[in-house]
Amino acid sequence: MEEKVKKIQQEVDSFLVKSKDDLEAFRLKFISKKGQLMSLFDDLKLASVEEKKKLGKTLNDLKQLAENRFKSLQESIENTTSSDRETMDLSLPVIPNKTGNLHPLNLTRYRIIEIFERLGFNVSDGPEIEDDWHNFTALNFPENHPAREMQDTFFIEKNPDVLLRTHTSNVQVRLMKNQKPPIRSIMPGRVYRNEAISARAHCFFHQVEGLYIDKNVGFSDLKQTLYHFAKEMFGKDTKIRLRPSYFPFTEPSAEIDISCLICHGKGCNVCKYSGWVEIAGSGMVHPNVLRNGGIDPEEFTGFAFGMGIERITMLRYSINDLRLFSENDVRFLRQFKSVV
């Protein structure tokens, strides 16, 4: 015990403190509840009565020595810090504040909203956790459709099915139920699908869907609306094509492609080396969907479309990897100006 006391006393006297971190290290090592001094006091409890009388005063003196040295070192560090403040050159120019900027996905989202608002569309929102009726059944998905399986959709509960929405079409169903035609609205929001993460796909992404229902709405209205959007978003020289397709909730249906803005038609991993990139799916609203929404398909017709905000942003800023949007790398995010 005496050897331990002498050794600790030497360490207290010789411990070098040059910063606040060193001072904290001194406190933790010697005078904290788990420090070496408290350990000696714990050992003293197990000693005989004679040893307690002999070593008790020595340990108290050592404790007092350590506490006094800590206070002295603390005052020295504080005085040094104050001196440093006094020598600061207050005439130096201030360091400019680095203001933040909007995420590129938000920049694109606001631009999409701006374009469609000028065409008379309003903005609607709905829940991300949805039931089977609003996400699948009301949209004319058959019971055996692959999207209803676990490998394509994130289910929260089964029987009754509750899931993370796979598209913002659930908002369209709610609009038709709660609003009489004419309906003209877009639905931006986050959606979820059980997909392998790659440069072109992610398990969550952002969509904007649109719905227009009124009397005498035709496919030509859909075509001109999407043509106008593509020209406004990507420029007047952008080439556009429509391809026949199939969706359960529209008939007839079409895919909307534009010439790849990243490779300019030469071929890259984003356009799968075809020179064309799909930007939207679209079509005339299926009569069954109108009926499920409480709208008479004999009186009203409508069109719907949906596009991924990530895909639009990749083309808009020539980004070739979708994963960059969710990695939170400030070096990537600082490149985008907060202007729509």
Steps between C-alpha positions, in 0.01 A plus 500: 500500500778745587673434168175574314457827689854615417458406134170690465648803679784511248253473211289785640806725529635415154176486297525746209193710420503726193134504400147445627515143374813436710328657801202270458735202469664604832160517671387163372826330592542630855200670663188363331286236667666234288851651526807355665451685830153359556639158419754543783225600742308188401810290574535675836159369606642147486812584703549433871428760768871580543549548123196724483647727770835506327383553140178697548670837552744430214216431257309812610812710447547347155139570412538861612821529295326370185199730543718806558714420196181456290373844606837657427518343155139600430571866579811489284307362200222759539750787523672376185168487314410853613840624386444342159168683471665830583755454222235434234505744213145636494571697182514181292203449263227268627470147370195508269202288596451206269130497429343169410322415178206289394548133416506438121189281529312787662621740232360270232179439695434874527572546130254223406234654723562841343452367146174320576359780715522724194280245321237523775600196708492523878710293744354216710649273765411173669627237747818300441361206702205373303243219483451253213189671365654840435838365383390204283134396479344838417766544229388184319794280607402131468533280808795310352696809391876470587497837681284341771778254590754548780792510256366819339324682785580580865205365699452614860205271574320221318128411508402780480793624294675817612806612304737779406348653189663396173381811313314823571197369309339442840450877514312487168250252644441721804453806279237327287314390813506842664474739204263526207638561148661701360813374676841630398779422747855369540617283791869522594630273777724218616427140401654163586576184304699192589774539240875437499692828543704598193593803290147497353278370783445536873264354761346846545468784255281801419216522252272759348172374361232700327127461446260694279132400487228694325253467216649431156862453615689313227839341434605808305466704822734259675748511214516879484526533879800268517661656192472841663649369826797333329583810297475727804709271721772389258505761226338566165745276313415188703375212288192318628333172408195304621503120518191282547502332840276336759391609846204354693363847579512658151375398156651580255842549658830644383859543619655843448867504397738788438841501339766433767646830617800331659645329193299697236388180331841329490411244771586477870410296809209733584323453164615136475698599190181566300524878479151535651388534861152432627372792707134413555223248470160627393161418356127557506348414839344153486119499530524258797720751686247776436220278632703408810547872560127565475514665156281400206728401205209560260500869596865571583837398362849580618871441466770418755879495497783426739873575501796450733656820635840328528495410131407856401773641727763265355419621151472864604844512666677219307536274805574135423444335839170518689666400830666841528167657598479309830866473604502851658843586361525880539760517223230379262214705647690832498514496122132593464377856527177564688314628200213331324 
